[in-house]
């Protein structure tokens, strides 16, 4: 009887643990539906064309939460694991840094600190996410 009970408890604990591991997703980049945003074309624009646009902020919130929050924190409030993106200025210089980092990722030595999202997120999705980041209070 004790063996059966121990196995049942173990199965429940393993199930709870697996649910917690999957709670934040699998880490794979998630597509961002940018329906409703003005298409920007193939060539990347140098500054965020959606800054302050309510629709872009709404879309950016979904894109951020499904692709960025696991490292950069909910509501763009970093817990220290990755840079606090609220410190990136909402101007041409900040936009340039943000797009370069999102597209190319970040390495420290041989370690990948942030994967590149080039070819995974559209220009519209990246600028919508930056619009959401820009809209967050410090």
N, C-alpha and C positions, 0 to 999 in steps of 0.2 A: 504494500500500500504506500509506503514512504517513497519508493522508487517512482511509482506512477505519479505521485503528487509532485515530486521534485522535477520530473520531466515536464509536467503541465506548467509549473511555475516558470521553468526555463524557457519553454516555448512562448509564453506570454511576454516575458522580458525581452526575448529576441525580437518578437513582433513589435513591441514598443520601441526598441532601439532602432529597428529598420525604418519605422515611420518617422522617427526624429531625424534620421540621416537624410531622408528624402524630402523633408519639410522645406528645405531651401532650394530644391531643384537639383538637377544633376550637374550644373555648372556649364553646360553647353550653351553657346550663344542662342538667344531666342529672337525670332523675327519680330520686327516692329511694324505694325500696320500704320502707314502714314497717310491713309485716305483722308482727304480734306485739306492737306497742305499743298501749297503751290509747288509743282515739280521744279527741280533745280538743274536738271540735265546731268551730263557726264562729268564736266569739269567742275572741280570743287571751288566754291566761292570763298573768298578770303575772310569774310566776316559773317557772323550769324545773321541770316536774313529774317529769322523768325523771332528774334529777341522781343519779349513782351507780348507775343501773340498768344492769346488764351488757348486756342486750339493746339498750337505747338506745345505749350506747357502741359496740357492734358495728355497728349500723345507721348511727350517726353517723360512724363511721370511713369507711364506704363513701361516704356522702354528702359528707363533707369531701374525701376524696381525688378524687372526681369533679367537685366544684364549687369547691373553695376552695384546694386545695393548689397549683395553678398560680401563684397570687399570694402566698398566705400561707405556703407552704412545706410540705414533707413532714413528717409527725409534728408539725405546727403549729409548726415552727421556721422563722420568717421569715428570709429572706436579705436583708431590708431593702427589698424592693420594695413591701411592704405591711405594715401593723402586725402585730406579733407578738401573736396572739390569746391566748397564754398569760397575758398581762398583764391580760386582762379578768377581773375578780373573779367567782368563783362565788357571787354573791349577787344580791339583787333589783336593785341598781343596775347591776351588770354585765350581768344578764339583759336589763334594759330597754334599755341601750345596744346590746347585741348584736342584739336583735330589730329595733330601729329601723334599725340600719345594714343588716342583711340585707334587710329588707323595702323600705327606701327607697333603698338604695345610698348613694354618696358622690360629691359633686362638689367640685371646687376651681376656682372661677371658672366657665368654660365647659367645663372638662375633666371627663369622667366618670372617676373614680378607681375606682369599684366600681359595677357595674350593679345595679339593684334586682332582687330576686328575688321581690317581691310577686306572687302569683298563679302563680309557677313552682314554688315549694317549699311544701309544706304546713306547717302549724304543727307537726305531729308531726316532720316532717323537720328543721325548723329547730331544735327543742328537742333532737332526737337529736344533731345536729351540735354544738350547744352542750354537750351531755353529754360527747361525745368530746373537745372542746376542754378542758373542765374537768378531764378525767381525765389530761391530759398533764402530765408533770412540768415545772417551770420550768427 
